[in-house]
Amino acid sequence: MKKNTGFTLAETLITLAIIGVVAALTIPSVVQKYEESVTQNRLKTTYSTIYNAYNLLIAEKGTLDTWGLNL
């Protein structure tokens, strides 16, 4: 007699269901971390742009107290 080896359909479906549940639980946290990373990179870029513009303004026009503004 030949002995059948392998997985039954029920075992395969249960395994796929478990993998699906685990994926459903982990994907939102991965997406949130990605979105946080994107936001941090945008903030760093914006800060760098503003900082560079400020330094360029200081180099060209001098400090704010030399502009003669009544602040």
mmCIF file of the N, C-alpha and C atoms, coordinates in Angstrom:
data_MODEL
# 
_entry.id   MODEL 
# 
loop_
_atom_site.group_PDB 
_atom_site.id 
_atom_site.type_symbol 
_atom_site.label_atom_id 
_atom_site.label_alt_id 
_atom_site.label_comp_id 
_atom_site.label_asym_id 
_atom_site.label_entity_id 
_atom_site.label_seq_id 
_atom_site.pdbx_PDB_ins_code 
_atom_site.Cartn_x 
_atom_site.Cartn_y 
_atom_site.Cartn_z 
_atom_site.occupancy 
_atom_site.B_iso_or_equiv 
_atom_site.pdbx_formal_charge 
_atom_site.auth_seq_id 
_atom_site.auth_comp_id 
_atom_site.auth_asym_id 
_atom_site.auth_atom_id 
_atom_site.pdbx_PDB_model_num 
ATOM 1   N N  . MET A 1 1  ? 0.812  -1.180 0.000  1.00 0.00 ? 1  MET A N  1 
ATOM 2   C CA . MET A 1 1  ? 0.000  0.000  0.000  1.00 0.00 ? 1  MET A CA 1 
ATOM 3   C C  . MET A 1 1  ? 0.862  1.253  0.000  1.00 0.00 ? 1  MET A C  1 
ATOM 4   N N  . LYS A 1 2  ? 0.347  2.265  -0.651 1.00 0.00 ? 2  LYS A N  1 
ATOM 5   C CA . LYS A 1 2  ? 1.065  3.533  -0.737 1.00 0.00 ? 2  LYS A CA 1 
ATOM 6   C C  . LYS A 1 2  ? 0.533  4.452  0.358  1.00 0.00 ? 2  LYS A C  1 
ATOM 7   N N  . LYS A 1 3  ? 1.451  5.015  1.143  1.00 0.00 ? 3  LYS A N  1 
ATOM 8   C CA . LYS A 1 3  ? 1.063  5.926  2.229  1.00 0.00 ? 3  LYS A CA 1 
ATOM 9   C C  . LYS A 1 3  ? 0.999  7.358  1.670  1.00 0.00 ? 3  LYS A C  1 
ATOM 10  N N  . ASN A 1 4  ? -0.124 8.028  1.904  1.00 0.00 ? 4  ASN A N  1 
ATOM 11  C CA . ASN A 1 4  ? -0.282 9.413  1.435  1.00 0.00 ? 4  ASN A CA 1 
ATOM 12  C C  . ASN A 1 4  ? 0.412  10.363 2.401  1.00 0.00 ? 4  ASN A C  1 
ATOM 13  N N  . THR A 1 5  ? 1.258  11.180 1.857  1.00 0.00 ? 5  THR A N  1 
ATOM 14  C CA . THR A 1 5  ? 1.909  12.208 2.661  1.00 0.00 ? 5  THR A CA 1 
ATOM 15  C C  . THR A 1 5  ? 1.559  13.553 2.073  1.00 0.00 ? 5  THR A C  1 
ATOM 16  N N  . GLY A 1 6  ? 1.491  14.547 2.933  1.00 0.00 ? 6  GLY A N  1 
ATOM 17  C CA . GLY A 1 6  ? 1.150  15.884 2.469  1.00 0.00 ? 6  GLY A CA 1 
ATOM 18  C C  . GLY A 1 6  ? 0.161  16.524 3.416  1.00 0.00 ? 6  GLY A C  1 
ATOM 19  N N  . PHE A 1 7  ? -0.303 17.678 3.017  1.00 0.00 ? 7  PHE A N  1 
ATOM 20  C CA . PHE A 1 7  ? -1.232 18.444 3.846  1.00 0.00 ? 7  PHE A CA 1 
ATOM 21  C C  . PHE A 1 7  ? -2.644 18.312 3.304  1.00 0.00 ? 7  PHE A C  1 
ATOM 22  N N  . THR A 1 8  ? -3.584 18.314 4.208  1.00 0.00 ? 8  THR A N  1 
ATOM 23  C CA . THR A 1 8  ? -4.982 18.297 3.784  1.00 0.00 ? 8  THR A CA 1 
ATOM 24  C C  . THR A 1 8  ? -5.409 19.714 3.417  1.00 0.00 ? 8  THR A C  1 
ATOM 25  N N  . LEU A 1 9  ? -6.538 19.818 2.763  1.00 0.00 ? 9  LEU A N  1 
ATOM 26  C CA . LEU A 1 9  ? -7.057 21.118 2.383  1.00 0.00 ? 9  LEU A CA 1 
ATOM 27  C C  . LEU A 1 9  ? -7.347 21.963 3.624  1.00 0.00 ? 9  LEU A C  1 
ATOM 28  N N  . ALA A 1 10 ? -7.883 21.363 4.654  1.00 0.00 ? 10 ALA A N  1 
ATOM 29  C CA . ALA A 1 10 ? -8.204 22.089 5.886  1.00 0.00 ? 10 ALA A CA 1 
ATOM 30  C C  . ALA A 1 10 ? -6.941 22.653 6.534  1.00 0.00 ? 10 ALA A C  1 
ATOM 31  N N  . GLU A 1 11 ? -5.884 21.869 6.586  1.00 0.00 ? 11 GLU A N  1 
ATOM 32  C CA . GLU A 1 11 ? -4.629 22.354 7.176  1.00 0.00 ? 11 GLU A CA 1 
ATOM 33  C C  . GLU A 1 11 ? -4.065 23.531 6.381  1.00 0.00 ? 11 GLU A C  1 
ATOM 34  N N  . THR A 1 12 ? -4.148 23.437 5.079  1.00 0.00 ? 12 THR A N  1 
ATOM 35  C CA . THR A 1 12 ? -3.653 24.515 4.229  1.00 0.00 ? 12 THR A CA 1 
ATOM 36  C C  . THR A 1 12 ? -4.473 25.786 4.420  1.00 0.00 ? 12 THR A C  1 
ATOM 37  N N  . LEU A 1 13 ? -5.791 25.648 4.477  1.00 0.00 ? 13 LEU A N  1 
ATOM 38  C CA . LEU A 1 13 ? -6.643 26.827 4.656  1.00 0.00 ? 13 LEU A CA 1 
ATOM 39  C C  . LEU A 1 13 ? -6.445 27.468 6.021  1.00 0.00 ? 13 LEU A C  1 
ATOM 40  N N  . ILE A 1 14 ? -6.277 26.680 7.056  1.00 0.00 ? 14 ILE A N  1 
ATOM 41  C CA . ILE A 1 14 ? -6.031 27.219 8.391  1.00 0.00 ? 14 ILE A CA 1 
ATOM 42  C C  . ILE A 1 14 ? -4.707 27.970 8.416  1.00 0.00 ? 14 ILE A C  1 
ATOM 43  N N  . THR A 1 15 ? -3.692 27.418 7.789  1.00 0.00 ? 15 THR A N  1 
ATOM 44  C CA . THR A 1 15 ? -2.388 28.086 7.726  1.00 0.00 ? 15 THR A CA 1 
ATOM 45  C C  . THR A 1 15 ? -2.488 29.414 6.985  1.00 0.00 ? 15 THR A C  1 
ATOM 46  N N  . LEU A 1 16 ? -3.195 29.424 5.877  1.00 0.00 ? 16 LEU A N  1 
ATOM 47  C CA . LEU A 1 16 ? -3.371 30.667 5.128  1.00 0.00 ? 16 LEU A CA 1 
ATOM 48  C C  . LEU A 1 16 ? -4.166 31.691 5.927  1.00 0.00 ? 16 LEU A C  1 
ATOM 49  N N  . ALA A 1 17 ? -5.146 31.230 6.679  1.00 0.00 ? 17 ALA A N  1 
ATOM 50  C CA . ALA A 1 17 ? -5.932 32.149 7.510  1.00 0.00 ? 17 ALA A CA 1 
ATOM 51  C C  . ALA A 1 17 ? -5.062 32.768 8.598  1.00 0.00 ? 17 ALA A C  1 
ATOM 52  N N  . ILE A 1 18 ? -4.215 31.981 9.222  1.00 0.00 ? 18 ILE A N  1 
ATOM 53  C CA . ILE A 1 18 ? -3.312 32.492 10.262 1.00 0.00 ? 18 ILE A CA 1 
ATOM 54  C C  . ILE A 1 18 ? -2.349 33.515 9.662  1.00 0.00 ? 18 ILE A C  1 
ATOM 55  N N  . ILE A 1 19 ? -1.798 33.208 8.505  1.00 0.00 ? 19 ILE A N  1 
ATOM 56  C CA . ILE A 1 19 ? -0.890 34.155 7.843  1.00 0.00 ? 19 ILE A CA 1 
ATOM 57  C C  . ILE A 1 19 ? -1.633 35.447 7.505  1.00 0.00 ? 19 ILE A C  1 
ATOM 58  N N  . GLY A 1 20 ? -2.875 35.345 7.065  1.00 0.00 ? 20 GLY A N  1 
ATOM 59  C CA . GLY A 1 20 ? -3.665 36.529 6.750  1.00 0.00 ? 20 GLY A CA 1 
ATOM 60  C C  . GLY A 1 20 ? -3.930 37.394 7.962  1.00 0.00 ? 20 GLY A C  1 
ATOM 61  N N  . VAL A 1 21 ? -4.234 36.769 9.092  1.00 0.00 ? 21 VAL A N  1 
ATOM 62  C CA . VAL A 1 21 ? -4.481 37.523 10.330 1.00 0.00 ? 21 VAL A CA 1 
ATOM 63  C C  . VAL A 1 21 ? -3.213 38.229 10.781 1.00 0.00 ? 21 VAL A C  1 
ATOM 64  N N  . VAL A 1 22 ? -2.107 37.531 10.753 1.00 0.00 ? 22 VAL A N  1 
ATOM 65  C CA . VAL A 1 22 ? -0.839 38.144 11.159 1.00 0.00 ? 22 VAL A CA 1 
ATOM 66  C C  . VAL A 1 22 ? -0.490 39.310 10.236 1.00 0.00 ? 22 VAL A C  1 
ATOM 67  N N  . ALA A 1 23 ? -0.689 39.145 8.943  1.00 0.00 ? 23 ALA A N  1 
ATOM 68  C CA . ALA A 1 23 ? -0.415 40.230 7.996  1.00 0.00 ? 23 ALA A CA 1 
ATOM 69  C C  . ALA A 1 23 ? -1.338 41.413 8.246  1.00 0.00 ? 23 ALA A C  1 
ATOM 70  N N  . ALA A 1 24 ? -2.605 41.134 8.516  1.00 0.00 ? 24 ALA A N  1 
ATOM 71  C CA . ALA A 1 24 ? -3.560 42.218 8.767  1.00 0.00 ? 24 ALA A CA 1 
ATOM 72  C C  . ALA A 1 24 ? -3.207 42.995 10.026 1.00 0.00 ? 24 ALA A C  1 
ATOM 73  N N  . LEU A 1 25 ? -2.589 42.344 10.981 1.00 0.00 ? 25 LEU A N  1 
ATOM 74  C CA . LEU A 1 25 ? -2.211 43.021 12.217 1.00 0.00 ? 25 LEU A CA 1 
ATOM 75  C C  . LEU A 1 25 ? -0.909 43.810 12.081 1.00 0.00 ? 25 LEU A C  1 
ATOM 76  N N  . THR A 1 26 ? -0.016 43.380 11.226 1.00 0.00 ? 26 THR A N  1 
ATOM 77  C CA . THR A 1 26 ? 1.293  44.037 11.133 1.00 0.00 ? 26 THR A CA 1 
ATOM 78  C C  . THR A 1 26 ? 1.357  45.119 10.055 1.00 0.00 ? 26 THR A C  1 
ATOM 79  N N  . ILE A 1 27 ? 0.583  45.023 9.011  1.00 0.00 ? 27 ILE A N  1 
ATOM 80  C CA . ILE A 1 27 ? 0.668  45.980 7.905  1.00 0.00 ? 27 ILE A CA 1 
ATOM 81  C C  . ILE A 1 27 ? 0.359  47.413 8.345  1.00 0.00 ? 27 ILE A C  1 
ATOM 82  N N  . PRO A 1 28 ? -0.669 47.675 9.170  1.00 0.00 ? 28 PRO A N  1 
ATOM 83  C CA . PRO A 1 28 ? -0.918 49.064 9.573  1.00 0.00 ? 28 PRO A CA 1 
ATOM 84  C C  . PRO A 1 28 ? 0.263  49.709 10.307 1.00 0.00 ? 28 PRO A C  1 
ATOM 85  N N  . SER A 1 29 ? 0.959  48.958 11.132 1.00 0.00 ? 29 SER A N  1 
ATOM 86  C CA . SER A 1 29 ? 2.096  49.550 11.836 1.00 0.00 ? 29 SER A CA 1 
ATOM 87  C C  . SER A 1 29 ? 3.249  49.844 10.878 1.00 0.00 ? 29 SER A C  1 
ATOM 88  N N  . VAL A 1 30 ? 3.427  49.004 9.892  1.00 0.00 ? 30 VAL A N  1 
ATOM 89  C CA . VAL A 1 30 ? 4.477  49.240 8.894  1.00 0.00 ? 30 VAL A CA 1 
ATOM 90  C C  . VAL A 1 30 ? 4.144  50.487 8.075  1.00 0.00 ? 30 VAL A C  1 
ATOM 91  N N  . VAL A 1 31 ? 2.890  50.633 7.688  1.00 0.00 ? 31 VAL A N  1 
ATOM 92  C CA . VAL A 1 31 ? 2.470  51.803 6.920  1.00 0.00 ? 31 VAL A CA 1 
ATOM 93  C C  . VAL A 1 31 ? 2.629  53.068 7.755  1.00 0.00 ? 31 VAL A C  1 
ATOM 94  N N  . GLN A 1 32 ? 2.263  52.993 9.042  1.00 0.00 ? 32 GLN A N  1 
ATOM 95  C CA . GLN A 1 32 ? 2.389  54.164 9.914  1.00 0.00 ? 32 GLN A CA 1 
ATOM 96  C C  . GLN A 1 32 ? 3.854  54.577 10.065 1.00 0.00 ? 32 GLN A C  1 
ATOM 97  N N  . LYS A 1 33 ? 4.739  53.623 10.243 1.00 0.00 ? 33 LYS A N  1 
ATOM 98  C CA . LYS A 1 33 ? 6.166  53.951 10.361 1.00 0.00 ? 33 LYS A CA 1 
ATOM 99  C C  . LYS A 1 33 ? 6.688  54.574 9.067  1.00 0.00 ? 33 LYS A C  1 
ATOM 100 N N  . TYR A 1 34 ? 6.215  54.080 7.928  1.00 0.00 ? 34 TYR A N  1 
ATOM 101 C CA . TYR A 1 34 ? 6.632  54.654 6.645  1.00 0.00 ? 34 TYR A CA 1 
ATOM 102 C C  . TYR A 1 34 ? 6.147  56.098 6.524  1.00 0.00 ? 34 TYR A C  1 
ATOM 103 N N  . GLU A 1 35 ? 4.892  56.339 6.890  1.00 0.00 ? 35 GLU A N  1 
ATOM 104 C CA . GLU A 1 35 ? 4.346  57.691 6.811  1.00 0.00 ? 35 GLU A CA 1 
ATOM 105 C C  . GLU A 1 35 ? 5.075  58.640 7.758  1.00 0.00 ? 35 GLU A C  1 
ATOM 106 N N  . GLU A 1 36 ? 5.431  58.158 8.948  1.00 0.00 ? 36 GLU A N  1 
ATOM 107 C CA . GLU A 1 36 ? 6.202  58.988 9.878  1.00 0.00 ? 36 GLU A CA 1 
ATOM 108 C C  . GLU A 1 36 ? 7.568  59.324 9.296  1.00 0.00 ? 36 GLU A C  1 
ATOM 109 N N  . SER A 1 37 ? 8.184  58.350 8.649  1.00 0.00 ? 37 SER A N  1 
ATOM 110 C CA . SER A 1 37 ? 9.489  58.580 8.034  1.00 0.00 ? 37 SER A CA 1 
ATOM 111 C C  . SER A 1 37 ? 9.398  59.617 6.916  1.00 0.00 ? 37 SER A C  1 
ATOM 112 N N  . VAL A 1 38 ? 8.349  59.530 6.105  1.00 0.00 ? 38 VAL A N  1 
ATOM 113 C CA . VAL A 1 38 ? 8.149  60.501 5.026  1.00 0.00 ? 38 VAL A CA 1 
ATOM 114 C C  . VAL A 1 38 ? 7.947  61.896 5.602  1.00 0.00 ? 38 VAL A C  1 
ATOM 115 N N  . THR A 1 39 ? 7.137  61.998 6.666  1.00 0.00 ? 39 THR A N  1 
ATOM 116 C CA . THR A 1 39 ? 6.879  63.291 7.300  1.00 0.00 ? 39 THR A CA 1 
ATOM 117 C C  . THR A 1 39 ? 8.163  63.873 7.883  1.00 0.00 ? 39 THR A C  1 
ATOM 118 N N  . GLN A 1 40 ? 8.959  63.048 8.542  1.00 0.00 ? 40 GLN A N  1 
ATOM 119 C CA . GLN A 1 40 ? 10.221 63.529 9.109  1.00 0.00 ? 40 GLN A CA 1 
ATOM 120 C C  . GLN A 1 40 ? 11.155 64.029 8.021  1.00 0.00 ? 40 GLN A C  1 
ATOM 121 N N  . ASN A 1 41 ? 11.229 63.314 6.914  1.00 0.00 ? 41 ASN A N  1 
ATOM 122 C CA . ASN A 1 41 ? 12.097 63.741 5.816  1.00 0.00 ? 41 ASN A CA 1 
ATOM 123 C C  . ASN A 1 41 ? 11.627 65.059 5.212  1.00 0.00 ? 41 ASN A C  1 
ATOM 124 N N  . ARG A 1 42 ? 10.308 65.235 5.089  1.00 0.00 ? 42 ARG A N  1 
ATOM 125 C CA . ARG A 1 42 ? 9.783  66.505 4.572  1.00 0.00 ? 42 ARG A CA 1 
ATOM 126 C C  . ARG A 1 42 ? 10.092 67.653 5.522  1.00 0.00 ? 42 ARG A C  1 
ATOM 127 N N  . LEU A 1 43 ? 9.939  67.409 6.822  1.00 0.00 ? 43 LEU A N  1 
ATOM 128 C CA . LEU A 1 43 ? 10.255 68.453 7.804  1.00 0.00 ? 43 LEU A CA 1 
ATOM 129 C C  . LEU A 1 43 ? 11.739 68.817 7.773  1.00 0.00 ? 43 LEU A C  1 
ATOM 130 N N  . LYS A 1 44 ? 12.594 67.813 7.656  1.00 0.00 ? 44 LYS A N  1 
ATOM 131 C CA . LYS A 1 44 ? 14.031 68.083 7.581  1.00 0.00 ? 44 LYS A CA 1 
ATOM 132 C C  . LYS A 1 44 ? 14.369 68.891 6.332  1.00 0.00 ? 44 LYS A C  1 
ATOM 133 N N  . THR A 1 45 ? 13.745 68.559 5.216  1.00 0.00 ? 45 THR A N  1 
ATOM 134 C CA . THR A 1 45 ? 13.980 69.300 3.974  1.00 0.00 ? 45 THR A CA 1 
ATOM 135 C C  . THR A 1 45 ? 13.500 70.738 4.099  1.00 0.00 ? 45 THR A C  1 
ATOM 136 N N  . THR A 1 46 ? 12.319 70.921 4.683  1.00 0.00 ? 46 THR A N  1 
ATOM 137 C CA . THR A 1 46 ? 11.780 72.267 4.860  1.00 0.00 ? 46 THR A CA 1 
ATOM 138 C C  . THR A 1 46 ? 12.658 73.084 5.792  1.00 0.00 ? 46 THR A C  1 
ATOM 139 N N  . TYR A 1 47 ? 13.073 72.480 6.898  1.00 0.00 ? 47 TYR A N  1 
ATOM 140 C CA . TYR A 1 47 ? 13.945 73.178 7.844  1.00 0.00 ? 47 TYR A CA 1 
ATOM 141 C C  . TYR A 1 47 ? 15.247 73.566 7.163  1.00 0.00 ? 47 TYR A C  1 
ATOM 142 N N  . SER A 1 48 ? 15.821 72.665 6.402  1.00 0.00 ? 48 SER A N  1 
ATOM 143 C CA . SER A 1 48 ? 17.076 72.949 5.719  1.00 0.00 ? 48 SER A CA 1 
ATOM 144 C C  . SER A 1 48 ? 16.919 74.094 4.722  1.00 0.00 ? 48 SER A C  1 
ATOM 145 N N  . THR A 1 49 ? 15.814 74.117 3.991  1.00 0.00 ? 49 THR A N  1 
ATOM 146 C CA . THR A 1 49 ? 15.564 75.184 3.030  1.00 0.00 ? 49 THR A CA 1 
ATOM 147 C C  . THR A 1 49 ? 15.435 76.531 3.723  1.00 0.00 ? 49 THR A C  1 
ATOM 148 N N  . ILE A 1 50 ? 14.662 76.566 4.805  1.00 0.00 ? 50 ILE A N  1 
ATOM 149 C CA . ILE A 1 50 ? 14.483 77.816 5.552  1.00 0.00 ? 50 ILE A CA 1 
ATOM 150 C C  . ILE A 1 50 ? 15.806 78.268 6.164  1.00 0.00 ? 50 ILE A C  1 
ATOM 151 N N  . TYR A 1 51 ? 16.551 77.340 6.728  1.00 0.00 ? 51 TYR A N  1 
ATOM 152 C CA . TYR A 1 51 ? 17.844 77.672 7.337  1.00 0.00 ? 51 TYR A CA 1 
ATOM 153 C C  . TYR A 1 51 ? 18.815 78.231 6.299  1.00 0.00 ? 51 TYR A C  1 
ATOM 154 N N  . ASN A 1 52 ? 18.860 77.602 5.132  1.00 0.00 ? 52 ASN A N  1 
ATOM 155 C CA . ASN A 1 52 ? 19.754 78.085 4.072  1.00 0.00 ? 52 ASN A CA 1 
ATOM 156 C C  . ASN A 1 52 ? 19.315 79.453 3.553  1.00 0.00 ? 52 ASN A C  1 
ATOM 157 N N  . ALA A 1 53 ? 18.007 79.653 3.425  1.00 0.00 ? 53 ALA A N  1 
ATOM 158 C CA . ALA A 1 53 ? 17.507 80.959 2.977  1.00 0.00 ? 53 ALA A CA 1 
ATOM 159 C C  . ALA A 1 53 ? 17.843 82.036 4.005  1.00 0.00 ? 53 ALA A C  1 
ATOM 160 N N  . TYR A 1 54 ? 17.700 81.734 5.277  1.00 0.00 ? 54 TYR A N  1 
ATOM 161 C CA . TYR A 1 54 ? 18.035 82.687 6.341  1.00 0.00 ? 54 TYR A CA 1 
ATOM 162 C C  . TYR A 1 54 ? 19.518 83.040 6.302  1.00 0.00 ? 54 TYR A C  1 
ATOM 163 N N  . ASN A 1 55 ? 20.371 82.040 6.163  1.00 0.00 ? 55 ASN A N  1 
ATOM 164 C CA . ASN A 1 55 ? 21.813 82.306 6.111  1.00 0.00 ? 55 ASN A CA 1 
ATOM 165 C C  . ASN A 1 55 ? 22.193 83.117 4.873  1.00 0.00 ? 55 ASN A C  1 
ATOM 166 N N  . LEU A 1 56 ? 21.535 82.858 3.758  1.00 0.00 ? 56 LEU A N  1 
ATOM 167 C CA . LEU A 1 56 ? 21.793 83.634 2.548  1.00 0.00 ? 56 LEU A CA 1 
ATOM 168 C C  . LEU A 1 56 ? 21.351 85.082 2.744  1.00 0.00 ? 56 LEU A C  1 
ATOM 169 N N  . LEU A 1 57 ? 20.213 85.284 3.383  1.00 0.00 ? 57 LEU A N  1 
ATOM 170 C CA . LEU A 1 57 ? 19.719 86.630 3.658  1.00 0.00 ? 57 LEU A CA 1 
ATOM 171 C C  . LEU A 1 57 ? 20.674 87.381 4.583  1.00 0.00 ? 57 LEU A C  1 
ATOM 172 N N  . ILE A 1 58 ? 21.161 86.711 5.603  1.00 0.00 ? 58 ILE A N  1 
ATOM 173 C CA . ILE A 1 58 ? 22.126 87.329 6.523  1.00 0.00 ? 58 ILE A CA 1 
ATOM 174 C C  . ILE A 1 58 ? 23.396 87.702 5.766  1.00 0.00 ? 58 ILE A C  1 
ATOM 175 N N  . ALA A 1 59 ? 23.844 86.823 4.869  1.00 0.00 ? 59 ALA A N  1 
ATOM 176 C CA . ALA A 1 59 ? 25.072 87.099 4.112  1.00 0.00 ? 59 ALA A CA 1 
ATOM 177 C C  . ALA A 1 59 ? 24.884 88.293 3.172  1.00 0.00 ? 59 ALA A C  1 
ATOM 178 N N  . GLU A 1 60 ? 23.696 88.411 2.592  1.00 0.00 ? 60 GLU A N  1 
ATOM 179 C CA . GLU A 1 60 ? 23.478 89.490 1.636  1.00 0.00 ? 60 GLU A CA 1 
ATOM 180 C C  . GLU A 1 60 ? 23.069 90.804 2.286  1.00 0.00 ? 60 GLU A C  1 
ATOM 181 N N  . LYS A 1 61 ? 22.224 90.762 3.294  1.00 0.00 ? 61 LYS A N  1 
ATOM 182 C CA . LYS A 1 61 ? 21.641 91.981 3.856  1.00 0.00 ? 61 LYS A CA 1 
ATOM 183 C C  . LYS A 1 61 ? 22.095 92.297 5.275  1.00 0.00 ? 61 LYS A C  1 
ATOM 184 N N  . GLY A 1 62 ? 22.814 91.429 5.899  1.00 0.00 ? 62 GLY A N  1 
ATOM 185 C CA . GLY A 1 62 ? 23.220 91.653 7.280  1.00 0.00 ? 62 GLY A CA 1 
ATOM 186 C C  . GLY A 1 62 ? 22.168 91.113 8.250  1.00 0.00 ? 62 GLY A C  1 
ATOM 187 N N  . THR A 1 63 ? 22.445 91.281 9.527  1.00 0.00 ? 63 THR A N  1 
ATOM 188 C CA . THR A 1 63 ? 21.524 90.761 10.527 1.00 0.00 ? 63 THR A CA 1 
ATOM 189 C C  . THR A 1 63 ? 20.270 91.618 10.592 1.00 0.00 ? 63 THR A C  1 
ATOM 190 N N  . LEU A 1 64 ? 19.260 91.103 11.260 1.00 0.00 ? 64 LEU A N  1 
ATOM 191 C CA . LEU A 1 64 ? 17.958 91.734 11.312 1.00 0.00 ? 64 LEU A CA 1 
ATOM 192 C C  . LEU A 1 64 ? 18.012 93.103 11.994 1.00 0.00 ? 64 LEU A C  1 
ATOM 193 N N  . ASP A 1 65 ? 18.868 93.260 12.973 1.00 0.00 ? 65 ASP A N  1 
ATOM 194 C CA . ASP A 1 65 ? 18.946 94.545 13.680 1.00 0.00 ? 65 ASP A CA 1 
ATOM 195 C C  . ASP A 1 65 ? 19.578 95.653 12.841 1.00 0.00 ? 65 ASP A C  1 
ATOM 196 N N  . THR A 1 66 ? 20.200 95.318 11.732 1.00 0.00 ? 66 THR A N  1 
ATOM 197 C CA . THR A 1 66 ? 20.804 96.341 10.873 1.00 0.00 ? 66 THR A CA 1 
ATOM 198 C C  . THR A 1 66 ? 19.864 96.784 9.754  1.00 0.00 ? 66 THR A C  1 
ATOM 199 N N  . TRP A 1 67 ? 18.657 96.271 9.702  1.00 0.00 ? 67 TRP A N  1 
ATOM 200 C CA . TRP A 1 67 ? 17.731 96.613 8.624  1.00 0.00 ? 67 TRP A CA 1 
ATOM 201 C C  . TRP A 1 67 ? 16.971 97.896 8.884  1.00 0.00 ? 67 TRP A C  1 
ATOM 202 N N  . GLY A 1 68 ? 16.971 98.377 10.084 1.00 0.00 ? 68 GLY A N  1 
ATOM 203 C CA . GLY A 1 68 ? 16.266 99.602 10.413 1.00 0.00 ? 68 GLY A CA 1 
ATOM 204 C C  . GLY A 1 68 ? 14.761 99.404 10.562 1.00 0.00 ? 68 GLY A C  1 
ATOM 205 N N  . LEU A 1 69 ? 14.336 98.226 10.890 1.00 0.00 ? 69 LEU A N  1 
ATOM 206 C CA . LEU A 1 69 ? 12.916 97.952 11.079 1.00 0.00 ? 69 LEU A CA 1 
ATOM 207 C C  . LEU A 1 69 ? 12.518 98.271 12.513 1.00 0.00 ? 69 LEU A C  1 
ATOM 208 N N  . ASN A 1 70 ? 11.303 98.707 12.714 1.00 0.00 ? 70 ASN A N  1 
ATOM 209 C CA . ASN A 1 70 ? 10.807 98.961 14.067 1.00 0.00 ? 70 ASN A CA 1 
ATOM 210 C C  . ASN A 1 70 ? 9.986  97.762 14.495 1.00 0.00 ? 70 ASN A C  1 
ATOM 211 N N  . LEU A 1 71 ? 10.645 96.765 15.057 1.00 0.00 ? 71 LEU A N  1 
ATOM 212 C CA . LEU A 1 71 ? 9.941  95.546 15.475 1.00 0.00 ? 71 LEU A CA 1 
ATOM 213 C C  . LEU A 1 71 ? 9.601  95.575 16.908 1.00 0.00 ? 71 LEU A C  1 
# 
